[in-house]
């Protein structure tokens, strides 16, 4: 009697996770092979976008939903794997992932779901520059202004964007409505009329991230491009919306961990191979130094992983998030960023003392640019304020 074969079972969530991480490691190996040459060239990340797209990473790193997206823990693991090979591409992927969440942070459930489906189908690359609420924001002139018209708005002004400004398919920005004073979050599609891009040249580090300035001259914003309102201050933010900026900073912590891992691995391989190291491979001082560096890396990793697990639970909770939770999450993220920034700068500086190989300096340069705009002192004060007083202001103050 003939037998009929049963259809193959769909891969489990764990199998899909492992497949995605394998794909990320394959892309990382590919990026590592020419990382020094691409860093020296400093070209827009056109080729890098293609590599991510062909591996399915752009489509995968969208918010989780039925048959699509990836959970927060897996997304961060992918970011870190890519960043260890090339932190410019890691930062590009981190900001893509976070701005792909913009619909959930600011828009309605229906609009967010539609955006995520379209992003998956078209393999959009996202970027953006949405600012955290600041105490003096209402006293300064806005850099981006929206003016209402019969159907939608027109957007004018300019702003710096840290990644993919020349190649992104969607750019997420916040701007002030000139009539109501509301701060609205919008998405600008690639090639929109009235948009001019000025790439940043000759950067110290993160040279392949695609940073630059977006200049908008009466750019049409349709109702479908309006995502929602960004609160003027942290007290008025919905709990889930308040996670947007800490989530971005935490994703960039994983980029910093990738820099640490990449720098240590490359230095270790050089020392093991007897190439370009300044101390004998069994010298006690060399062993002591690597012990100190490995311990610092593991400490930073542990702190970031704790914050990542807490953030994952908060994001899974969604709109039902408790009003007190974002402040606690933000304080943990600020701690992770403080520890990781210090470790990345210290470790990438010290590996230069151990080896003298071409291209090793890129890790320090990348760490320096990644951490330059976020002073440690301000973060520590916000952490202390939350610890001492339980202040909700720590949600935003940590990231200004």
C-alpha positions as CSV (number, residue, x, y, z in Angstrom):
1,X,0.0,0.0,0.0
2,X,1.6,3.3,-1.0
3,X,2.5,5.7,1.7
4,X,2.1,9.4,1.6
5,X,4.7,11.6,3.1
6,X,3.6,14.1,5.7
7,X,4.5,17.8,5.1
8,X,7.6,18.9,6.9
9,X,7.0,20.5,10.2
10,X,7.6,24.3,10.3
11,X,10.8,25.2,12.2
12,X,10.4,25.9,15.8
13,X,11.0,29.4,17.3
14,X,14.3,28.1,18.7
15,X,15.4,26.7,15.3
16,X,14.5,30.0,13.7
17,X,16.6,31.8,16.3
18,X,19.6,29.6,15.7
19,X,19.3,30.0,11.9
20,X,19.2,33.8,12.3
21,X,22.2,33.8,14.5
22,X,24.1,31.6,12.0
23,X,23.2,34.0,9.2
24,X,24.5,36.9,11.4
25,X,27.8,35.1,12.0
26,X,28.1,34.4,8.3
27,X,27.6,38.1,7.5
28,X,30.0,39.0,10.3
29,X,32.7,36.7,8.8
30,X,32.1,38.4,5.4
31,X,32.4,41.9,6.9
32,X,35.5,41.1,8.9
33,X,37.4,40.0,5.8
34,X,37.5,43.5,4.3
35,X,36.7,45.6,7.4
36,X,40.0,47.5,7.3
37,X,39.7,48.4,3.6
38,X,36.2,49.6,4.0
39,X,37.0,51.6,7.1
40,X,39.8,53.3,5.1
41,X,37.6,54.0,2.1
42,X,34.8,55.4,4.3
43,X,32.2,55.1,1.6
44,X,28.4,55.2,2.1
45,X,27.1,51.7,3.3
46,X,25.5,50.7,-0.1
47,X,27.4,47.4,-0.3
48,X,26.8,46.8,3.5
49,X,23.1,47.3,3.1
50,X,23.1,44.8,0.3
51,X,24.9,42.2,2.4
52,X,22.4,42.7,5.3
53,X,19.4,42.5,2.9
54,X,20.6,39.4,1.1
55,X,21.1,37.6,4.4
56,X,17.6,38.5,5.5
57,X,18.8,40.5,8.5
58,X,16.9,43.7,7.6
59,X,13.6,41.8,7.3
60,X,14.3,39.7,10.4
61,X,15.1,42.7,12.7
62,X,11.6,44.1,13.0
63,X,9.4,43.8,16.0
64,X,8.0,40.3,16.7
65,X,4.6,39.4,15.4
66,X,2.8,36.4,13.9
67,X,5.2,35.0,11.4
68,X,7.5,38.0,11.4
69,X,10.2,39.8,13.3
70,X,12.4,38.8,16.2
71,X,12.4,39.1,19.9
72,X,14.5,41.7,21.7
73,X,17.1,39.3,23.1
74,X,17.8,37.7,19.7
75,X,17.8,41.1,17.9
76,X,20.5,42.4,20.3
77,X,22.5,39.2,19.9
78,X,22.5,39.7,16.1
79,X,23.5,43.4,16.5
80,X,26.4,42.4,18.7
81,X,27.6,39.7,16.3
82,X,27.7,42.1,13.4
83,X,29.3,44.9,15.5
84,X,32.2,42.6,16.5
85,X,33.2,42.4,12.9
86,X,32.3,46.0,11.9
87,X,30.8,48.4,14.5
88,X,29.7,50.8,11.8
89,X,27.4,48.2,10.4
90,X,26.4,47.1,13.9
91,X,25.3,50.6,14.7
92,X,23.4,50.8,11.4
93,X,21.6,47.6,12.2
94,X,20.9,48.7,15.8
95,X,19.3,51.9,14.7
96,X,17.4,50.1,12.0
97,X,16.0,47.7,14.6
98,X,14.9,50.5,17.0
99,X,13.4,52.7,14.4
100,X,11.5,49.8,13.0
101,X,9.8,49.8,16.4
102,X,8.6,53.4,15.9
103,X,5.1,52.4,14.9
104,X,4.7,50.5,18.3
105,X,6.2,53.4,20.3
106,X,4.1,56.2,18.7
107,X,1.4,54.9,16.3
108,X,-1.8,53.0,16.7
109,X,-1.8,49.2,16.8
110,X,-3.3,48.9,13.3
111,X,-0.8,51.4,11.8
112,X,2.1,49.7,13.5
113,X,1.1,46.3,12.2
114,X,0.7,47.5,8.7
115,X,4.1,49.3,8.7
116,X,5.8,46.1,10.0
117,X,4.2,44.0,7.3
118,X,5.3,46.4,4.6
119,X,8.8,46.7,6.1
120,X,9.2,42.9,6.0
121,X,7.8,42.6,2.5
122,X,10.0,45.4,1.0
123,X,13.0,44.8,3.3
124,X,13.2,48.4,4.3
125,X,16.2,49.8,6.0
126,X,15.2,52.2,8.8
127,X,17.1,55.0,10.4
128,X,16.2,58.3,12.1
129,X,16.9,60.9,14.8
130,X,14.1,61.2,17.3
131,X,15.2,63.4,20.2
132,X,14.5,62.6,23.9
133,X,12.5,65.2,25.8
134,X,14.8,67.9,27.2
135,X,14.1,70.4,30.0
136,X,15.0,73.5,27.8
137,X,13.4,72.2,24.7
138,X,10.4,74.7,24.8
139,X,12.7,77.7,25.0
140,X,14.8,77.0,21.9
141,X,13.9,77.3,18.3
142,X,13.0,73.9,16.7
143,X,15.3,72.6,14.0
144,X,12.4,70.8,12.3
145,X,9.0,72.4,11.8
146,X,5.8,71.1,10.5
147,X,3.1,73.3,9.0
148,X,-0.4,72.0,8.5
149,X,-2.1,72.1,5.1
150,X,-5.3,70.6,3.7
151,X,-3.9,67.1,3.5
152,X,-1.1,66.5,6.0
153,X,1.8,68.8,6.6
154,X,4.9,70.2,5.0
155,X,8.2,69.7,6.9
156,X,11.2,72.0,6.8
157,X,14.6,72.2,8.6
158,X,17.7,70.1,9.0
159,X,19.1,67.5,11.4
160,X,22.1,65.2,11.8
161,X,21.4,61.5,11.5
162,X,24.0,59.0,12.8
163,X,23.5,56.1,10.4
164,X,22.4,55.2,6.9
165,X,21.2,58.7,6.0
166,X,22.1,58.1,2.3
167,X,20.8,54.6,1.9
168,X,17.8,54.2,4.3
169,X,14.4,53.5,3.0
170,X,12.6,55.2,5.9
171,X,13.9,58.1,8.1
172,X,12.1,58.7,11.4
173,X,12.1,62.3,12.8
174,X,10.3,64.4,15.3
175,X,9.3,67.9,14.5
176,X,7.3,70.7,16.1
177,X,4.0,71.7,14.7
178,X,4.1,75.5,14.0
179,X,0.4,75.9,14.9
180,X,-0.2,73.7,17.9
181,X,3.3,73.3,19.3
182,X,2.8,69.5,19.4
183,X,5.9,67.4,18.8
184,X,5.0,64.9,16.0
185,X,6.9,61.9,14.9
186,X,7.0,61.3,11.1
187,X,8.6,59.0,8.7
188,X,10.2,60.3,5.5
189,X,10.5,57.7,2.6
190,X,13.7,57.5,0.6
191,X,13.8,59.9,-2.4
192,X,11.0,62.2,-1.1
193,X,10.8,65.4,-3.0
194,X,12.5,68.3,-1.2
195,X,15.0,66.1,0.7
196,X,18.7,66.8,0.4
197,X,21.3,64.6,2.0
198,X,24.8,65.8,3.0
199,X,27.0,62.8,3.9
200,X,29.5,63.3,6.7
201,X,33.1,62.9,5.4
202,X,36.4,62.2,7.1
203,X,34.9,61.0,10.4
204,X,37.3,59.9,13.2
205,X,35.4,56.6,13.5
206,X,32.3,54.8,12.5
207,X,33.2,55.8,9.0
208,X,31.0,53.2,7.2
209,X,27.9,54.0,9.3
210,X,26.5,56.4,6.7
211,X,26.2,59.4,9.0
212,X,25.2,62.8,7.6
213,X,22.7,65.6,7.6
214,X,19.2,65.6,6.2
215,X,17.9,68.9,4.8
216,X,14.1,69.2,4.3
217,X,12.6,71.9,2.2
218,X,8.8,71.9,2.4
219,X,8.7,68.1,2.2
220,X,5.2,66.7,2.0
221,X,4.1,64.6,5.0
222,X,0.9,62.6,4.3
223,X,-1.4,61.4,7.1
224,X,0.0,57.9,6.6
225,X,3.5,59.2,7.3
226,X,2.5,60.7,10.6
227,X,3.2,58.1,13.4
228,X,2.0,60.0,16.4
229,X,3.0,62.5,19.1
230,X,6.3,62.6,21.0
231,X,5.7,63.9,24.6
232,X,7.2,67.2,25.6
233,X,8.5,65.7,28.9
234,X,8.9,62.3,30.5
235,X,6.1,62.8,33.0
236,X,3.5,63.0,30.2
237,X,4.9,60.1,28.2
238,X,2.9,56.9,28.0
239,X,5.0,54.2,29.8
240,X,5.6,52.2,26.6
241,X,6.6,55.3,24.6
242,X,9.1,56.2,27.3
243,X,11.0,53.1,26.5
244,X,12.0,54.3,23.0
245,X,15.1,56.2,23.9
246,X,16.5,53.8,26.5
247,X,15.9,50.9,24.0
248,X,18.0,52.7,21.4
249,X,20.8,53.4,23.9
250,X,20.7,49.8,25.0
251,X,21.0,48.5,21.5
252,X,24.0,50.7,21.1
253,X,25.5,49.2,24.2
254,X,25.5,45.9,22.3
255,X,27.4,47.7,19.5
256,X,30.0,48.8,22.2
257,X,30.2,45.1,23.4
258,X,30.8,44.1,19.8
259,X,33.7,46.6,19.6
260,X,35.2,45.2,22.8
261,X,34.8,41.6,21.5
262,X,36.3,42.5,18.1
263,X,39.3,44.4,19.6
264,X,40.1,41.7,22.2
265,X,39.8,38.9,19.6
266,X,42.0,40.5,17.1
267,X,44.6,41.5,19.6
268,X,44.6,37.9,21.1
269,X,45.0,36.3,17.7
270,X,48.0,38.6,17.0
271,X,49.6,37.8,20.3
272,X,49.0,34.0,20.0
273,X,50.4,34.1,16.5
274,X,53.5,35.9,17.5
275,X,52.9,38.7,15.1
276,X,53.4,42.4,16.1
277,X,53.1,41.9,19.8
278,X,55.4,43.8,22.1
279,X,55.7,41.2,24.9
280,X,56.5,37.5,24.8
281,X,53.4,35.3,24.6
282,X,54.1,33.8,28.1
283,X,55.2,37.0,29.8
284,X,53.5,37.4,33.2
285,X,52.8,41.1,32.5
286,X,51.0,40.2,29.2
287,X,49.0,37.5,30.9
288,X,48.0,40.0,33.7
289,X,47.0,42.6,31.1
290,X,44.8,40.1,29.2
291,X,43.3,39.0,32.5
292,X,42.3,42.5,33.4
293,X,40.9,43.2,29.9
294,X,38.9,40.0,29.8
295,X,37.5,40.7,33.3
296,X,36.5,44.2,32.3
297,X,34.8,42.8,29.2
298,X,32.9,40.2,31.1
299,X,31.8,42.8,33.7
300,X,30.4,45.0,30.9
301,X,28.7,42.1,29.3
302,X,27.0,41.0,32.5
303,X,25.6,44.5,33.2
304,X,24.3,44.9,29.6
305,X,22.7,41.4,29.7
306,X,20.8,42.3,32.9
307,X,19.5,45.5,31.4
308,X,18.6,43.6,28.2
309,X,16.6,41.0,30.0
310,X,14.7,43.7,31.9
311,X,14.1,45.7,28.7
312,X,12.9,42.5,26.9
313,X,10.2,41.9,29.6
314,X,9.1,45.6,29.5
315,X,8.8,45.5,25.7
316,X,6.8,42.2,25.9
317,X,4.4,43.8,28.3
318,X,3.5,46.5,25.7
319,X,0.8,49.1,26.4
320,X,0.0,47.5,29.7
321,X,3.4,48.5,31.1
322,X,3.3,49.8,34.7
323,X,3.8,53.5,35.0
324,X,6.7,53.1,37.3
325,X,8.6,50.6,35.2
326,X,10.2,52.8,32.5
327,X,12.2,54.8,35.1
328,X,13.7,51.6,36.5
329,X,14.5,50.3,33.1
330,X,16.1,53.6,32.0
331,X,18.3,53.6,35.2
332,X,19.5,50.1,34.4
333,X,20.2,51.1,30.8
334,X,22.1,54.2,31.9
335,X,24.2,52.0,34.2
336,X,24.9,49.6,31.3
337,X,25.9,52.5,29.0
338,X,28.2,54.0,31.7
339,X,30.0,50.7,32.3
340,X,30.2,49.7,28.7
341,X,31.4,53.1,27.4
342,X,34.3,53.1,29.9
343,X,35.2,49.5,29.2
344,X,35.1,50.1,25.4
345,X,37.4,53.1,25.6
346,X,39.8,51.5,28.1
347,X,40.1,48.2,26.3
348,X,40.5,49.6,22.8
349,X,43.2,51.9,24.1
350,X,45.1,49.2,25.9
351,X,45.1,46.7,23.0
352,X,47.1,49.3,21.1
353,X,49.8,49.0,23.7
354,X,49.9,45.2,23.2
355,X,50.0,45.1,19.5
356,X,51.2,47.2,16.6
357,X,49.1,45.9,13.7
358,X,47.6,47.9,10.8
359,X,43.9,48.7,11.4
360,X,43.7,47.9,15.1
361,X,43.3,51.6,15.8
362,X,39.8,51.4,14.2
363,X,38.4,49.9,17.3
364,X,39.4,52.8,19.5
365,X,38.2,55.3,16.9
366,X,34.9,53.6,16.6
367,X,34.4,53.4,20.4
368,X,35.4,57.1,20.7
369,X,32.8,58.2,18.2
370,X,30.1,55.9,19.5
371,X,30.4,57.2,23.1
372,X,31.4,60.9,22.4
373,X,28.0,62.6,22.8
374,X,26.9,61.0,26.0
375,X,28.8,62.4,29.0
376,X,29.3,59.9,31.8
377,X,28.9,62.5,34.5
378,X,25.3,63.3,33.4
379,X,24.4,59.7,33.3
380,X,25.8,59.0,36.8
381,X,23.8,62.0,38.2
382,X,20.6,60.6,36.7
383,X,21.3,57.2,38.1
384,X,22.0,58.7,41.5
385,X,18.8,60.8,41.3
386,X,16.7,57.7,40.5
387,X,18.4,55.6,43.2
388,X,18.1,58.3,45.9
389,X,14.7,59.9,45.0
390,X,13.1,57.4,42.6
391,X,12.7,60.3,40.2
392,X,11.0,59.8,36.9
393,X,13.2,62.4,35.4
394,X,15.9,59.7,35.1
395,X,13.9,58.3,32.2
396,X,15.0,61.1,29.9
397,X,17.8,62.9,31.8
398,X,20.1,59.9,31.4
399,X,20.1,60.2,27.6
400,X,20.4,63.9,26.8
